[in-house]
Amino acid sequence: MGFFSKLFGTQQQEEEKSMTKSNIGIILGSTREGRVSPQVGAWVKELADKRGDANYTIIDIADYKLPLLGEAGGDASGAAAWSEIIAKQDGFVFIAQEYNHSISASLKNALDYLREEWNNKAAGIVSYGSVGGARATEHLRGILSELSVAHVRVHPALSLFTDFENGTDFKPAAVQADSVNQMLDQVIPWTTALNTVRK
């Protein structure tokens, strides 16, 4: 193979590789005032973007009008846009905070709004709370299983006591970045494998 063939062949392969990258949605699971999930989501996206192995997008539930599912007279005008953005994703990273030993009502409601858009996709979970959001994560795993979302084992668990200053300013311990990358090391191949199931 000549010099130019190698050069242009490599360029074409890189372009094709870029075009076939999976789309991973980083879902902020809280909508309440004073939430810290945007800080956590931005940190996960910064780490993920450095990998260059997927197209990562922050998806904020608060940007969509999703009243309680089935609530009479509720303005569900954001439901179509919610369906569209989730359908475009090949996999997910859920930013889950623990409220009363479970996930937030807004995250549960957003999950319940859709069905097929979630099916046969992979997901990782990054949680936080007084015990790292462990109990919320276990509840979320059960919901994801029912929605046919394959959730990976590695689970970054952030403590409100050691990874946040005053419970509000996110300053994660250095080890947490390694945990996020280990999680994505599982999410990406699972996502790639499940892409074949849906096509």
C-alpha positions as CSV (number, residue, x, y, z in Angstrom):
1,M,0.0,0.0,0.0
2,G,1.4,3.4,-1.0
3,F,1.9,6.4,1.2
4,F,-1.2,8.2,0.0
5,S,-3.3,5.1,0.2
6,K,-2.2,4.6,3.8
7,L,-2.8,8.3,4.6
8,F,-6.3,8.5,3.1
9,G,-7.2,5.0,4.1
10,T,-6.4,5.9,7.8
11,Q,-8.3,9.2,7.5
12,Q,-11.4,7.4,6.1
13,Q,-11.2,4.7,8.8
14,E,-11.0,7.4,11.5
15,E,-14.1,9.2,10.0
16,E,-16.0,6.0,9.9
17,K,-15.0,5.2,13.4
18,S,-16.2,8.6,14.6
19,M,-19.5,8.2,12.8
20,T,-20.2,4.8,14.4
21,K,-19.5,5.9,18.0
22,S,-22.3,5.1,20.4
23,N,-24.4,7.8,21.9
24,I,-24.3,7.8,25.7
25,G,-26.8,9.9,27.7
26,I,-25.7,11.1,31.1
27,I,-29.1,11.5,32.9
28,L,-29.4,13.9,35.8
29,G,-31.8,12.2,38.1
30,S,-32.9,15.2,40.3
31,T,-35.0,18.2,39.5
32,R,-35.3,19.8,43.0
33,E,-34.0,23.3,43.8
34,G,-30.4,23.3,45.2
35,R,-29.6,19.9,43.6
36,V,-26.0,19.0,43.0
37,S,-26.5,16.5,40.2
38,P,-25.5,19.1,37.5
39,Q,-22.0,19.2,39.2
40,V,-21.7,15.5,39.2
41,G,-23.0,15.1,35.7
42,A,-20.5,17.7,34.4
43,W,-17.7,15.9,36.1
44,V,-18.7,12.5,34.6
45,K,-18.9,14.1,31.2
46,E,-15.5,15.7,31.5
47,L,-13.9,12.3,32.4
48,A,-15.9,10.5,29.7
49,D,-15.1,13.0,26.9
50,K,-11.3,12.5,27.5
51,R,-11.8,8.8,26.6
52,G,-13.0,9.6,23.1
53,D,-14.9,6.3,22.8
54,A,-18.5,7.6,22.6
55,N,-20.6,10.7,22.1
56,Y,-21.6,11.8,25.6
57,T,-24.5,14.1,26.2
58,I,-26.0,15.5,29.5
59,I,-29.7,15.0,29.6
60,D,-31.5,16.9,32.3
61,I,-34.9,15.7,33.3
62,A,-35.7,19.3,34.5
63,D,-35.6,20.5,30.9
64,Y,-38.7,18.4,30.0
65,K,-42.3,18.9,31.2
66,L,-43.1,15.6,32.7
67,P,-45.9,15.8,35.3
68,L,-46.8,12.7,37.3
69,L,-47.6,10.0,34.8
70,G,-51.4,9.8,34.3
71,E,-52.0,12.9,36.3
72,A,-55.2,14.6,35.2
73,G,-54.7,18.0,33.6
74,G,-50.9,17.8,33.7
75,D,-48.9,19.6,31.1
76,A,-47.0,16.7,29.4
77,S,-45.9,18.8,26.5
78,G,-42.3,17.7,27.1
79,A,-43.1,14.0,26.7
80,A,-42.5,13.8,23.0
81,A,-39.1,15.5,23.3
82,W,-38.2,13.2,26.2
83,S,-39.1,10.2,24.0
84,E,-37.0,11.5,21.2
85,I,-33.8,12.3,23.1
86,I,-33.9,8.9,24.9
87,A,-34.5,7.0,21.7
88,K,-31.4,8.6,20.2
89,Q,-29.2,7.1,22.9
90,D,-27.4,3.8,22.7
91,G,-26.6,3.7,26.4
92,F,-26.8,5.7,29.6
93,V,-25.1,6.8,32.8
94,F,-27.6,7.6,35.5
95,I,-26.7,10.2,38.1
96,A,-28.8,9.0,41.0
97,Q,-29.2,10.6,44.4
98,E,-30.6,8.8,47.4
99,Y,-33.9,10.2,48.8
100,N,-35.4,8.2,51.7
101,H,-33.5,5.0,50.7
102,S,-34.5,5.2,47.1
103,I,-34.2,7.2,43.9
104,S,-35.9,10.6,43.4
105,A,-39.6,10.7,42.3
106,S,-38.6,12.7,39.2
107,L,-36.3,10.0,38.0
108,K,-38.8,7.2,38.6
109,N,-41.5,9.2,36.8
110,A,-39.2,9.9,33.8
111,L,-38.3,6.2,33.6
112,D,-42.0,5.3,33.7
113,Y,-42.9,7.6,30.8
114,L,-41.2,5.4,28.3
115,R,-40.8,1.7,27.5
116,E,-39.3,0.8,24.1
117,E,-36.9,3.7,24.1
118,W,-35.1,2.1,27.1
119,N,-35.1,-1.5,25.8
120,N,-31.9,-3.4,25.0
121,K,-29.5,-0.7,26.0
122,A,-26.7,-0.6,28.6
123,A,-26.3,1.7,31.6
124,G,-23.9,2.6,34.4
125,I,-24.9,4.3,37.6
126,V,-23.1,7.0,39.5
127,S,-24.8,7.7,42.8
128,Y,-24.4,9.9,45.9
129,G,-25.9,10.1,49.4
130,S,-25.0,9.6,53.0
131,V,-23.9,6.0,52.2
132,G,-22.9,6.7,48.6
133,G,-26.5,6.3,47.3
134,A,-26.1,2.5,47.6
135,R,-29.8,1.8,48.5
136,A,-31.0,4.1,45.7
137,T,-28.8,2.2,43.3
138,E,-30.3,-1.1,44.3
139,H,-33.8,0.2,43.6
140,L,-32.7,1.7,40.3
141,R,-31.2,-1.7,39.2
142,G,-34.6,-3.4,39.7
143,I,-36.4,-0.8,37.6
144,L,-33.8,-0.9,34.9
145,S,-34.0,-4.7,34.7
146,E,-37.8,-4.4,34.2
147,L,-37.1,-2.0,31.3
148,S,-34.6,-4.4,29.7
149,V,-31.6,-2.1,30.4
150,A,-28.4,-4.0,31.1
151,H,-26.8,-2.3,34.1
152,V,-23.1,-2.9,34.7
153,R,-21.5,-4.0,37.9
154,V,-19.0,-1.2,38.6
155,H,-20.7,1.6,40.5
156,P,-19.1,4.9,41.5
157,A,-20.7,5.7,44.9
158,L,-20.0,9.3,46.1
159,S,-20.3,10.2,49.8
160,L,-21.9,13.5,50.9
161,F,-19.4,13.5,53.7
162,T,-16.1,13.0,51.8
163,D,-16.8,14.0,48.2
164,F,-18.8,17.2,48.8
165,E,-17.8,20.2,50.9
166,N,-20.6,21.3,53.2
167,G,-22.8,18.8,51.3
168,T,-23.1,21.1,48.3
169,D,-19.7,21.8,46.6
170,F,-18.6,18.7,44.7
171,K,-15.0,17.9,45.3
172,P,-14.6,14.2,44.6
173,A,-11.7,12.1,46.0
174,A,-9.1,11.2,43.3
175,V,-10.1,7.5,43.5
176,Q,-13.6,8.3,42.2
177,A,-12.3,9.2,38.7
178,D,-10.8,5.7,38.4
179,S,-14.2,4.2,39.4
180,V,-16.0,6.2,36.7
181,N,-13.5,5.0,34.0
182,Q,-13.9,1.4,35.2
183,M,-17.6,1.7,34.9
184,L,-17.4,3.1,31.4
185,D,-14.9,0.3,30.5
186,Q,-18.0,-1.9,31.0
187,V,-20.7,0.3,29.7
188,I,-19.1,0.9,26.3
189,P,-18.6,-2.8,25.2
190,W,-22.0,-3.7,26.6
191,T,-23.5,-0.8,24.6
192,T,-21.7,-2.0,21.4
193,A,-23.0,-5.5,21.9
194,L,-26.6,-4.4,22.5
195,N,-26.5,-2.2,19.4
196,T,-26.5,-5.5,17.4
197,V,-29.6,-6.7,19.3
198,R,-31.6,-3.6,18.3
199,K,-30.6,-3.6,14.6
